[in-house]
Amino acid sequence: MKMRTSHPKRKGFLSEKGARITAAATLNQTVVSVPTFQGSSTIFAAVEKDFGWQRATTAGAASAGSLANAMLGPFLGAMTDRIGSARMILVGLFVAGTGFILFSQVRTPWHYYAAWTLVSVGVSIGGFTPSIAAVNMWMSHRRASAMSIVLAGSSAGAVLVPLMAWSMTGLGWRTTVIGVGITFALIAPAISWTMRGRPPDMQTGGNRSAPASDGGVSQYDFTPREALRTRAFWTISWSHALANLSTGVISSQVVLHLNAVGLSLTSASLVIPVMGGVAFVFQLVGGQIGDRMGKRVPASLFILIQAVAVVVLAFTNGMLMAMAFAVLWGIGFGGRTPLLHAMRGDYFGRKRYATIMSLSAVPMAIGMTVMPWVAGKVFDIQGNYQWVFVGLAVACAAGAGIILLATPPPSPRKEAAPG
């Protein structure tokens, strides 16, 4: 009788530890996404209404947070690889929780920016990067599917945004964000405890030597310097950056935009759970497609659908078009996101994944730093976002073409032949 082994390919997606890691990472993404990704525009809208600030001022908080993440991203990625996801999540969620409590006390724009930047830094430390790095480490042979579940957790958080909007209406936005901060601090220890440890096959060290196929898994762990020398690194980086220019603006200002074209704050907030619900489904679909059929061509098609969604948003004038945008956005954004992240794991391995992913995200972070402020400034001048969204759709379409050039990189070193 053969003994069962702990080889990840045999245990696959249903390995007990891998399943727990995936579940904890999914919960982490659900919780952090509600106030910072899915619902940030709802918070910004409430603050703007309270203080009467200009749109560039309120939207600029997203830019300030993205700037901090752009500066710290590579360092935080390296720290995740060095000390592990568990410690990063514990520290990060406590920092973000503190940031929300301080945010509840804002009185001036500078305090507003500082508190939201602290929130953003905390989420960057303990949110997506350590979650997705842990899943990449434990689920290498079902990478796209596992990552799609974690990302679907972020989309699932969208269904809680109307609840957050209701809380801000009934209790006030200050009380609501205090509650968010306390929630972050309470869940941090449990998620961190679940994330402890590394797979047995990664405890021996060393790099492996076989390159990835387009739909397969790399048997070589690239160093960051080696990854930077490949075409795949830069094509994935720029494609992701161009696609996410619109993500940064929409996550921070979609409710503000829909409110400006005539929808009430409550009606505009209802678009977010539709976006999240459709994205939830298509993140799972995208993961299955990526593990079965390869990733480049499906990623390109999903990014094109996202571009169409942004065009629809540009010309939205009522609830029907807003819902059409939400469905198309959910399909495009949901389908392409797990594919782009899984491609990095397929191509560059597991050992330095967080560092390589963070370096790859620098162009994206710079774009997401600039665009929310630019979009808010254009609105202050023109009174609408129409041509901003048209330009963002063009950027998406360019990203769809660039990703097709992201072919698997060859291994930079070969194992010495036995002699």
C-alpha positions in Angstrom: 0.0 0.0 0.0 1.3 3.4 -1.0 1.7 6.0 1.8 0.1 9.3 1.2 2.5 12.2 0.9 2.3 15.9 1.4 3.3 16.8 -2.1 1.1 19.8 -3.1 0.3 18.4 -6.5 -1.2 15.2 -5.0 -3.1 17.0 -2.3 -4.0 19.8 -4.7 -6.6 22.3 -4.0 -8.2 20.3 -1.2 -5.2 20.0 1.1 -6.3 20.7 4.7 -3.7 23.4 5.4 -4.2 25.0 2.0 -7.9 25.1 2.4 -7.6 26.8 5.8 -5.1 29.3 4.4 -7.4 30.1 1.5 -10.4 30.5 3.8 -8.5 32.9 6.2 -7.2 34.9 3.3 -10.7 35.2 1.8 -12.1 36.4 5.2 -9.3 38.9 5.4 -10.0 40.3 1.9 -13.8 40.5 2.6 -13.3 42.5 5.8 -10.7 45.0 4.5 -12.4 45.6 1.2 -15.7 46.8 2.6 -14.4 50.2 3.8 -11.3 50.7 1.7 -11.9 49.3 -1.7 -15.6 48.6 -2.3 -17.0 51.3 0.0 -14.4 54.0 0.1 -16.4 56.3 -2.3 -19.3 56.0 0.1 -17.2 57.2 3.0 -15.7 60.0 0.9 -19.2 61.1 -0.2 -20.3 61.4 3.5 -17.2 63.4 4.4 -17.7 65.7 1.4 -21.3 66.3 2.4 -20.3 67.0 6.0 -17.5 69.5 5.3 -18.5 70.9 1.8 -15.0 70.3 0.5 -14.1 70.3 -3.3 -14.1 67.0 -5.1 -10.4 67.0 -5.6 -9.9 67.4 -1.9 -12.1 64.5 -0.9 -10.9 62.2 -3.7 -7.3 63.2 -3.0 -7.3 60.9 0.1 -7.2 57.9 -2.3 -4.2 59.4 -4.0 -2.4 60.0 -0.8 -3.0 56.4 0.3 -1.8 55.1 -3.0 1.3 57.2 -2.9 2.2 55.7 0.5 1.6 52.3 -0.9 3.7 53.0 -4.0 6.6 54.1 -1.8 6.3 51.2 0.7 5.1 48.4 -1.6 8.5 46.8 -2.5 9.7 46.9 1.1 6.4 45.4 2.4 6.6 42.7 -0.2 10.1 41.8 0.8 9.1 41.8 4.5 6.2 39.4 3.7 8.7 37.0 2.1 11.0 37.4 5.0 8.8 37.2 8.1 5.7 35.6 6.7 2.1 36.5 6.1 0.9 35.9 9.6 2.9 38.6 11.3 2.2 41.1 8.5 -1.5 40.6 8.8 -1.4 41.0 12.6 0.5 44.2 12.4 -1.3 45.6 9.4 -4.8 45.2 10.6 -4.0 46.8 13.9 -2.4 49.8 12.1 -5.5 50.1 9.8 -7.9 49.8 12.7 -6.0 52.6 14.5 -6.2 54.6 11.3 -10.0 54.3 11.1 -10.4 55.4 14.8 -8.2 58.5 14.0 -10.2 59.1 10.8 -13.4 59.4 12.9 -11.9 62.5 14.5 -11.0 64.5 11.3 -11.6 68.2 11.2 -9.2 69.5 8.6 -8.1 68.2 5.1 -4.6 67.5 6.4 -5.9 65.4 9.3 -8.2 63.7 6.7 -5.2 62.8 4.5 -3.0 61.6 7.3 -5.6 59.3 8.8 -6.6 57.8 5.5 -2.9 57.3 4.6 -2.5 55.4 7.9 -5.5 53.2 7.0 -4.0 52.6 3.5 -0.6 51.7 4.9 -2.2 49.3 7.4 -4.2 47.6 4.7 -1.1 47.4 2.4 0.8 45.7 5.3 -1.9 43.3 6.3 -4.3 43.0 3.4 -3.9 41.8 -0.1 -0.2 41.1 -0.4 0.3 38.7 2.5 -3.1 37.1 1.8 -2.3 36.3 -1.9 1.3 35.4 -1.1 0.2 32.8 1.4 -2.2 31.3 -1.1 0.5 31.3 -3.9 2.8 29.5 -1.5 0.4 26.7 -0.4 -1.8 26.3 -3.5 0.8 26.3 -6.4 -1.0 23.6 -8.4 -4.4 25.2 -8.2 -3.1 28.7 -8.1 -5.6 30.6 -10.2 -8.6 28.8 -8.6 -7.4 29.5 -5.0 -6.5 33.1 -5.8 -9.9 33.6 -7.4 -11.6 32.5 -4.1 -9.6 35.1 -2.2 -10.4 37.8 -4.7 -14.0 36.7 -4.6 -13.9 37.5 -0.9 -13.1 41.1 -1.8 -16.1 41.2 -4.2 -18.4 39.6 -1.6 -17.6 42.5 0.7 -19.5 44.7 -1.7 -22.8 43.3 -0.4 -22.0 44.9 2.9 -21.5 48.4 1.5 -25.3 49.4 1.6 -25.2 48.3 5.3 -22.3 50.6 5.8 -24.1 53.4 4.0 -27.2 52.8 6.2 -25.0 52.9 9.3 -23.5 56.2 8.2 -27.0 57.6 7.6 -28.4 56.4 10.9 -25.4 56.6 13.2 -23.1 59.0 11.4 -20.0 58.3 9.5 -17.8 59.0 12.5 -19.4 56.3 14.6 -19.4 53.9 11.6 -15.6 54.2 11.0 -14.9 53.7 14.7 -16.8 50.4 14.5 -14.8 49.4 11.4 -11.5 50.1 13.3 -12.6 48.0 16.2 -13.6 45.1 13.9 -10.2 45.2 12.2 -8.4 44.9 15.6 -10.7 42.0 16.7 -10.2 39.8 13.7 -6.5 40.3 13.3 -5.3 37.6 15.8 -7.5 34.9 14.5 -6.5 35.4 10.8 -2.9 35.7 11.8 -2.9 32.5 13.8 -4.4 30.6 10.8 -1.8 31.9 8.4 1.2 30.5 10.4 3.8 28.2 8.7 5.3 27.3 5.4 4.8 24.3 3.1 7.3 21.4 4.0 8.8 21.6 0.5 9.8 25.2 1.0 11.6 24.7 4.2 14.7 23.2 2.5 15.5 26.3 0.4 17.1 26.4 -3.0 15.8 27.3 -6.5 14.3 24.8 -9.0 15.1 24.8 -12.6 12.2 24.2 -15.0 10.5 27.2 -16.6 6.7 27.7 -16.7 4.5 26.8 -19.6 1.7 29.3 -20.4 -0.9 27.2 -18.5 1.5 25.5 -16.1 3.5 26.0 -13.0 7.1 27.3 -12.7 9.6 24.9 -11.2 12.1 27.8 -10.8 11.9 30.4 -8.1 13.1 33.7 -9.7 15.0 36.2 -7.6 13.6 39.8 -7.9 16.6 40.8 -10.0 16.1 37.9 -12.4 12.4 38.7 -12.7 13.2 42.4 -13.5 15.2 41.3 -16.5 12.3 39.4 -18.2 9.8 40.7 -20.7 7.0 38.9 -18.8 7.6 41.0 -15.7 7.2 44.3 -17.5 4.3 43.3 -19.8 2.3 42.0 -16.8 3.2 45.1 -14.9 2.1 47.6 -17.5 -1.0 45.7 -18.5 -2.1 45.5 -14.9 -1.2 49.2 -14.4 -3.3 50.4 -17.4 -6.3 48.2 -16.4 -6.1 49.5 -12.8 -6.1 53.2 -13.7 -9.9 52.9 -14.0 -10.1 50.8 -10.8 -8.5 53.5 -8.7 -11.0 56.1 -9.9 -14.1 53.9 -9.8 -13.4 52.5 -6.3 -13.0 56.1 -4.9 -15.5 58.0 -7.0 -18.2 55.8 -8.6 -20.8 56.8 -6.0 -19.9 60.4 -6.4 -20.2 60.2 -10.2 -23.6 58.5 -10.1 -24.8 61.0 -7.5 -23.7 63.8 -9.8 -25.7 62.4 -12.8 -28.9 62.3 -10.7 -28.9 59.1 -8.6 -29.5 59.5 -4.9 -26.7 58.4 -2.5 -28.7 55.3 -1.5 -29.4 54.3 -5.2 -25.8 54.9 -6.2 -24.6 52.7 -3.4 -26.8 49.9 -4.7 -24.6 49.7 -7.8 -21.6 48.5 -5.7 -23.1 45.1 -4.5 -24.1 44.4 -8.2 -20.5 45.1 -9.2 -19.3 42.9 -6.4 -21.8 40.1 -6.9 -21.0 39.7 -10.6 -17.3 40.1 -9.9 -17.6 37.4 -7.3 -18.9 34.9 -9.9 -16.5 35.8 -12.6 -13.4 35.7 -10.3 -14.3 32.1 -9.7 -14.9 31.6 -13.4 -11.6 33.3 -14.3 -9.7 31.1 -11.8 -11.2 27.9 -13.3 -10.4 29.1 -16.8 -6.8 30.0 -15.8 -6.1 26.6 -14.3 -7.6 24.7 -17.3 -6.9 26.8 -20.4 -4.0 29.2 -19.8 -4.2 32.8 -18.8 -3.0 35.3 -21.4 -5.8 35.3 -23.9 -8.6 35.1 -21.4 -7.0 37.9 -19.4 -6.9 40.0 -22.5 -10.6 39.4 -23.3 -11.7 40.2 -19.7 -9.7 43.5 -19.8 -11.5 44.4 -23.0 -14.8 43.8 -21.3 -13.7 46.1 -18.5 -12.9 48.8 -21.0 -16.4 48.5 -22.5 -17.8 48.9 -18.9 -15.9 52.1 -18.4 -17.3 53.5 -21.6 -20.8 52.7 -20.5 -20.1 54.4 -17.2 -18.9 57.5 -19.0 -22.3 58.0 -20.7 -24.5 56.7 -17.8 -27.6 59.0 -17.2 -29.8 56.7 -15.1 -30.2 53.6 -13.1 -30.5 51.2 -16.1 -27.2 52.2 -17.6 -25.6 52.2 -14.1 -26.6 48.6 -13.7 -25.4 47.7 -17.2 -22.0 49.2 -16.2 -22.0 47.2 -12.9 -22.6 43.9 -14.7 -20.0 44.5 -17.4 -17.5 45.8 -14.9 -18.0 42.7 -12.7 -17.4 40.4 -15.6 -14.3 42.2 -16.8 -12.7 43.1 -13.5 -13.7 39.9 -11.9 -12.4 37.6 -14.6 -9.1 39.3 -15.3 -7.9 39.8 -11.7 -7.0 36.2 -10.6 -5.5 35.6 -14.0 -3.0 38.4 -13.7 -1.9 37.5 -10.2 -1.7 33.8 -11.0 0.5 34.5 -14.0 3.1 36.0 -11.7 3.1 32.9 -9.6 3.2 30.6 -12.6 6.1 32.5 -14.2 8.2 33.5 -11.2 7.6 30.8 -8.5 6.8 31.0 -4.8 9.8 31.8 -2.8 10.0 35.6 -3.6 6.4 36.0 -4.9 5.5 38.9 -2.6 8.6 40.9 -3.4 8.2 40.4 -7.2 4.5 41.2 -7.1 5.1 44.4 -5.1 7.8 45.5 -7.5 5.5 44.7 -10.4 2.8 46.8 -8.8 4.9 50.0 -8.7 3.6 51.3 -12.1 0.1 50.4 -11.0 0.5 52.2 -7.7 1.8 55.3 -9.3 -1.1 55.4 -11.7 -3.6 54.8 -8.9 -1.9 57.6 -6.9 -2.3 60.2 -9.7 -5.7 59.3 -11.3 -8.2 59.8 -8.4 -6.9 63.3 -7.8 -6.8 64.1 -11.6 -10.4 62.8 -12.0 -11.6 64.9 -9.0 -9.8 68.0 -10.5 -11.4 67.4 -13.9 -14.8 67.2 -12.2 -14.2 70.5 -10.3 -13.4 72.2 -13.6 -15.9 70.5 -16.0 -18.6 69.3 -13.7 -18.5 65.7 -15.0 -16.3 62.7 -15.4 -17.2 61.8 -19.0 -14.0 62.3 -20.8 -11.9 61.0 -17.9 -13.7 57.7 -18.2 -13.3 57.6 -22.0 -9.6 58.0 -21.5 -9.5 55.3 -18.8 -11.3 53.0 -21.2 -8.6 53.6 -23.9 -6.0 52.7 -21.3 -7.8 49.5 -20.5 -7.9 48.5 -24.2 -4.1 49.1 -24.4 -3.6 46.8 -21.4 -5.6 44.1 -23.1 -3.1 44.2 -26.0 0.0 44.3 -23.9 -0.8 41.2 -21.8 -0.7 39.1 -25.0 3.0 39.7 -25.1 3.6 38.2 -21.6 5.0 34.9 -22.7 6.6 32.6 -20.1 10.2 33.6 -19.2 13.0 31.0 -19.6 14.9 29.9 -16.5 17.9 32.2 -16.1 20.0 29.4 -14.6 20.2 25.7 -15.5 21.1 22.9 -13.1 24.5 21.7 -13.7 24.6 18.4 -15.6 25.9 15.4 -13.6 29.4 14.6 -14.4 
